[in-house]
Amino acid sequence: MAQASIFEQILDPANRANPYPLYAELRKTPVAREADGTYIVSTYDEIVALLHDPRVSSDIRNLVRQAGATPSPQEGPPGLPEPFIRRDPPDHDRLRKLAMRPFGPPHTPGRIDALRPWLVETTTGLLDALAGKNQVDIVGDVAYPFPVTVICKLLGVPREDESRFHELADAGIETLDPTTGTIEQRKAKRDRTKAELGQYLAALADAHLRQPGGDLLSGFLTDNGPAGRMSREEVLSTAALLLVAGHETTVNLIANGMLTLLRHPGVFERLRREPELSIPLVEELLRYEPPVQFLPDRVTLADIDIAGTTIPQGSPLVLMLAAGSRDPERFDDPDRFMPDRPNNSHLGFGSGIHYCFGAPLARLEAQIALTELACRLEHPRLVADPPPYRPNPTLRGPLHLLVEVDGIRAVGVR
């Protein structure tokens, strides 16, 4: 039986708790070819170069074609095309620009910062509900409900509908795991999931058209900027993307962050005393324990010469962001957690035209959640280290993070 490649070992759930030694091995061969023809790129400079290279496609339809499948004449299920993160220019650029108009700068520059008081209030409410408990689950009690509440409010999705899209979100996220099927099988499952989510959002869109509000879904439906507006199908696709991506990665960012802080109690105590530390600390967490470990499902549109290797046209490509963010050629002492790390140009949000759309919101959510946890949990101790992990190797984070506490401090008590 052939020995598993380093990348196959990374995909193995047995290595989910600590894949970083495997990333170090992977970086010894910056561009590695897997037996199925996929190229794995693991060093910082090469990843950045490819993230900015127009010869690398994010359009899943190109990958399916290269895999030998017959593409459907439609882009996805009826009424729900591929979202902008799975498109190339010029479609990507047009849709991303339209999606950004009601979300942030330059058209609505204060939208995210204006949420800060409400974000603090929401986190405070979650922690208040833990009063009297001696054990909490950081994932179930804070890291999951907080960003879900936020994205529902932003999009205009009723919070009580969370259970309806939670299962669909999990099914969609599972398709990012290369171990769950072939490219064609994963795309087919993602299409089915998008269709179901699209049906739910279509009814919601009708309600928002009848009575528009200040939410993003209303904004997408009614915006009349100089670049026009999204079609109804594009609105639904964008809303589905934001509903899933808007909470899934932030859950892992907060949970991974809390786990890291509990493993570094000096930094935890410092954050409690110095809330302003949360800004550089979250940047270091995005480098040191990123929620998105790698970007799968890219494909080359031409031969690309990089790091002494020619990646042929039509090759599947995986960009190992977490390995690049610990590249010693780019970061001093990369396996050390340094909350004040200077010049921290990590890959936690990617780079290039697909740089994370929700990065400003994710940063703020993590800064607030981790600061409030540090201030209000009394003497927190990990119940299990490592904790149990979710099986997904792409979006890596604890399934649960049980912590024993002596109590929950009152607001304002440090």
Buried (B, 14 or more C-beta within 10 A) or exposed (E): EEEEBBBBBBBBEEBBEEBBEBBBBBBEBBBBBBEEEBBBBBBBBBBBBBBEBEEBBBBBBBBBBBBEBEEEEEBBBEBBBBBBBBBBEEBBBBBBEBBBBBBBEEBBEEBBEEBEEEBBEBBBEBBEBBEEEEEBBBBBBBBBBBBBBBBBBBBBBEEEEBEEBBEBBBBBBBBBBBBEBEBBEBBBBBBBBBBBBBEBBBEBBEBBBEEBEEBBBBBBBBBEEEEEBBEBBBBBBBBBBBBBBBBBBBBBBBBBBBBBBBBBEEBBEBBBEEBEBBEBBBBBBBBBBBBBBBBBBBBBBEEBEBBEBEBEEBBBBBBBBBBBBBBEEBBEEBEEBBBEBEEBEBBBBBBBBBEBBBBBBBBBBBBBBBBBBBBBBEEBBBEEEEBBBBBBBBBBBBBBBBBBBEBBBEEEEE
